[in-house]
Amino acid sequence: MNKWLLSTYFLVLAIISCSLRATELPASLQVVLISKILTFEHSTSHKKEVSIFVLGAPKIYQAFNKLKMKGYGDISINQLEIGAKLPEKSFNIIYVGDGDLIDDAVRYAAKNSTLLVAPNTNWVKKGITVAIGTKDGRPHFYLNLATSTASGLKWDDKILKVAELY
C-alpha cells in the first residue's frame, strides 16, 4: 500500500512539473523580461523611448500598459498599441501573439528594423527575433540571429552568452 501511494505521489509531481515547464510565463513577467532584454540590443538601448505594438495578446498589452504608467526601467514606452494585424506605421517592438502572422511579422521586421518578441520558443525557429520561455523551470531567452541581422539589430555579447541561439 505504501509503495503504491509513494509511486502515485511521484507520478503526480512529475505531471505537475512537466505542465509547469510547458506553460507560458505570466504576462507581467514577460513584459519585465522584455524591458530587461531591450538594454542588450544596441538600437533600443540608446533610445529613451520605444514604441510597442502588441499583435493578438490582450494580457500582454495590459501588462505593457501598466509598465508604461509606472515608468519602470531605463526605457519608457512612448507609444503602445494593440491590434489583430500588423500596423501600417513603424514600431520598435512587435509582440507577436498569433502564430499565423509570423511570416508577415518577419517581413515587417526586416523592412522596419523591428524587434519581434513572442511567448512561444518554437517560433524563434520560424523567424521571431526573441522568445521568452523556460528552461529547467526558470525564464530563458531564445534568440534568432538571422532575423536579428535581417532587421539590423545588434546584440550585446552578454545576452549572446546566456540565450539559446538559432
C-alpha positions as CSV (number, residue, x, y, z in Angstrom):
1,M,0.0,0.0,0.0
2,N,2.8,2.5,0.9
3,K,4.7,1.7,-2.3
4,W,1.5,2.4,-4.4
5,L,0.9,5.7,-2.5
6,L,4.5,6.8,-2.9
7,S,4.6,6.0,-6.6
8,T,1.3,7.8,-7.2
9,Y,2.7,10.8,-5.3
10,F,5.8,10.9,-7.6
11,L,3.7,10.5,-10.7
12,V,1.6,13.4,-9.7
13,L,4.7,15.5,-9.0
14,A,6.2,14.6,-12.4
15,I,3.0,15.6,-14.2
16,I,2.8,18.9,-12.4
17,S,6.5,19.6,-13.1
18,C,6.1,18.9,-16.8
19,S,3.0,21.0,-17.1
20,L,4.7,23.9,-15.4
21,R,7.6,23.7,-17.9
22,A,5.2,23.7,-20.8
23,T,3.2,26.8,-19.7
24,E,3.7,30.3,-20.9
25,L,5.2,32.8,-18.4
26,P,2.7,35.2,-16.9
27,A,2.2,38.4,-18.9
28,S,3.7,40.7,-16.2
29,L,6.9,38.6,-16.0
30,Q,7.2,38.5,-19.8
31,V,6.9,42.3,-20.0
32,V,9.5,42.8,-17.3
33,L,11.9,40.4,-19.1
34,I,11.3,42.1,-22.4
35,S,12.1,45.5,-20.8
36,K,15.4,44.0,-19.5
37,I,16.4,42.4,-22.8
38,L,16.0,45.8,-24.6
39,T,19.1,47.1,-22.9
40,F,21.1,44.4,-24.6
41,E,20.2,45.4,-28.2
42,H,22.2,48.3,-29.5
43,S,19.5,50.4,-31.2
44,T,16.9,50.1,-28.4
45,S,19.4,50.6,-25.6
46,H,20.3,54.0,-26.9
47,K,16.7,55.2,-27.0
48,K,15.0,56.8,-24.1
49,E,11.5,55.9,-25.5
50,V,10.3,53.0,-27.5
51,S,7.1,52.2,-29.5
52,I,5.5,48.8,-29.0
53,F,2.7,47.1,-30.9
54,V,1.0,44.0,-29.4
55,L,-0.3,41.6,-32.0
56,G,-3.1,39.5,-30.7
57,A,-2.2,39.3,-27.0
58,P,-4.6,41.4,-24.8
59,K,-3.0,40.3,-21.5
60,I,0.5,41.4,-22.7
61,Y,-1.0,44.7,-23.8
62,Q,-2.4,45.2,-20.3
63,A,0.9,44.4,-18.7
64,F,2.8,46.8,-21.1
65,N,0.2,49.4,-20.3
66,K,0.9,49.0,-16.5
67,L,4.6,49.3,-17.2
68,K,4.1,52.4,-19.3
69,M,2.1,54.0,-16.5
70,K,4.6,53.2,-13.8
71,G,7.6,54.2,-15.9
72,Y,9.7,51.2,-14.7
73,G,13.1,50.7,-16.1
74,D,15.6,52.7,-18.1
75,I,13.4,52.8,-21.3
76,S,10.0,54.3,-21.3
77,I,7.2,53.5,-23.7
78,N,6.0,56.5,-25.7
79,Q,3.6,54.6,-27.9
80,L,1.6,51.4,-27.2
81,E,-1.0,49.9,-29.4
82,I,-2.8,46.6,-29.9
83,G,-4.3,45.0,-33.0
84,A,-5.2,41.9,-34.8
85,K,-3.0,42.7,-37.8
86,L,0.4,44.3,-38.3
87,P,0.4,48.1,-38.2
88,E,0.9,50.4,-41.2
89,K,3.5,52.6,-39.4
90,S,6.8,51.5,-37.9
91,F,7.2,50.3,-34.3
92,N,10.4,49.5,-32.5
93,I,9.0,46.3,-31.0
94,I,6.2,44.0,-32.1
95,Y,5.0,41.4,-29.6
96,V,3.6,38.5,-31.7
97,G,0.8,36.6,-30.0
98,D,-0.6,35.0,-33.2
99,G,1.5,32.2,-34.8
100,D,-0.4,32.6,-38.1
101,L,1.2,36.1,-38.6
102,I,4.9,35.1,-38.1
103,D,5.9,35.3,-41.8
104,D,4.2,38.7,-42.2
105,A,5.9,39.9,-39.0
106,V,9.3,38.7,-40.1
107,R,8.9,40.7,-43.4
108,Y,7.7,43.7,-41.4
109,A,10.7,43.5,-39.0
110,A,13.2,43.4,-41.9
111,K,11.5,46.5,-43.5
112,N,11.2,48.5,-40.3
113,S,14.2,47.4,-38.2
114,T,11.8,46.0,-35.6
115,L,12.4,43.6,-32.7
116,L,9.9,40.7,-32.8
117,V,9.1,39.2,-29.4
118,A,6.9,36.1,-28.7
119,P,6.0,33.7,-25.9
120,N,6.5,30.6,-28.0
121,T,10.1,29.4,-28.1
122,N,9.3,27.2,-31.3
123,W,8.5,30.4,-33.1
124,V,12.2,31.5,-33.0
125,K,13.0,28.8,-35.4
126,K,10.3,30.3,-37.7
127,G,11.8,33.8,-37.6
128,I,10.7,35.5,-34.4
129,T,13.7,37.5,-33.1
130,V,13.3,36.8,-29.3
131,A,11.1,34.3,-27.4
132,I,10.8,34.1,-23.7
133,G,10.3,30.7,-22.3
134,T,11.5,28.5,-19.5
135,K,14.5,26.2,-19.2
136,D,14.9,24.0,-16.1
137,G,11.9,25.8,-14.6
138,R,13.5,29.3,-15.0
139,P,12.9,32.1,-17.5
140,H,15.2,31.8,-20.5
141,F,15.7,33.8,-23.7
142,Y,15.8,32.3,-27.2
143,L,17.3,34.4,-30.0
144,N,17.2,34.2,-33.8
145,L,20.4,35.7,-35.2
146,A,19.3,35.5,-38.8
147,T,16.2,37.6,-38.2
148,S,18.2,39.9,-36.0
149,T,20.7,40.6,-38.8
150,A,18.0,41.0,-41.4
151,S,16.3,43.5,-39.1
152,G,19.5,45.4,-38.5
153,L,19.6,44.5,-34.8
154,K,22.9,44.1,-32.9
155,W,23.1,42.3,-29.6
156,D,25.5,42.7,-26.8
157,D,27.8,39.8,-26.2
158,K,26.4,39.3,-22.7
159,I,23.0,38.2,-24.0
160,L,24.5,36.1,-26.6
161,K,26.3,34.1,-23.9
162,V,23.2,33.3,-22.0
163,A,20.5,33.0,-24.6
164,E,19.8,29.9,-26.7
165,L,20.8,30.9,-30.3
166,Y,19.3,29.9,-33.6
